[in-house]
């Protein structure tokens, strides 16, 4: 979109409104709402509400706001575009070099897949920011799904995901169902058709039909990312954690009025979920576990660990999961320990040194980094960066620390006697 602008007068404002409302009446997903939007902006025009606006860019912004005040449709938008952009769109062709550059940039961004890792407790984590078309990004998505396929729980992070293609929704969803499942349908108004989307029978690699599945959301989670979330929630396949999503359920297409240097995004259809018979437009999707988006990953991991430890039938595995669960419980709700008690712990314990800084204990072993100590109880502390290790203080009859025990996941204990 250009930074420049063009002037707009009364005749051009009227012509823009004519073009926009005509398109809405012809294509907008809800005909009755299209009529209401037209009536609203024509009344504003008649009342001279737009007379003071002399910029095409400002006028289209105001027109968008007024249309959305009736429709509450976040996909609906009217914008100013310069001649160069309009010409490029109308030609609707890319040279071979331009197409190569576009694909190269998509690959450079790894098709939106930012992080794929295995977390403690055998929990898989996949963070991606766009549902790119599976024909282009499918290999990357398949690699991500296969990386976490041996995990007992999987967390899909859509907190920064603004949407994309239904084909990627199909591909990723297919890893979590045994048999073909009807995910969603789209009704298209102009040709009065319905397009159904189902999971695929076959996917490259192992399916994860029994794993505990989590989807992380924020208010920025939008469009196709919301569809994935809505599908999984209503199919009772995933636990949603985070914030209510943005609320955009309508597919859109661009329409341009080249003589006016104006274009618009027109929601021309609506999602129809096979379970609810409706969609999330204007309301968003409320999570099962409502927490600020910054805390969503911690809460999802805690819930996953609880479910995994409760159903573990192997004692060694259950002990390991209990260790991880207790760590995350402390991260979310650290034990409050009196500062006078913390002060007594400060000292040197052989190769280990404990210091008190601004009311917080820090731990450092010779030649290694310093770590913040997080209280699990009055005498036991864990570390976010070294989740396999804890430090427990042992005191005498008078409550004076005499040694620290380094507790390791798996049961090993390393004792260091206080040396000052």
Buried (B, 14 or more C-beta within 10 A) or exposed (E): EBEEBBEBEEEBBEBBBBBBBEBBEBBBBBEEBBBBBBEBBBEBBEEEEBEEBEBBBBBBBBBBEBBBEBBEBBBBBBBBBBEEBBEEEEEEEEEEEEEEEEEEEBEEBBBBBEEBEEBBBBBBBBBBBBBBBBEBBBEBBBBBBBBBBEBBBBBBBBBBBBBBBBBBBBBBBBBBBEEEBBBBBBBBBEEEEEEEBBBBEEBEEEBBEEBBBBBBBBBBBBBBBBBBBBBBBBBEBBBBBBBBBBBBBBBBEEBBBEEBBBBBBBBBBBBBBBBEEEBBBBEBBEBEBBBEBEBBBBBBBBBBBBBBBEEBEEEEBBBBBBBBBBBBBBBEEBBEBEEEBBEBBBBEBBEBBBBBEEEEBBBBBEEEEEBEBBBBEBBBBBBEEEBBBBBBBEBEEEEEBEBBBBBBBEEEEBEBEBEE
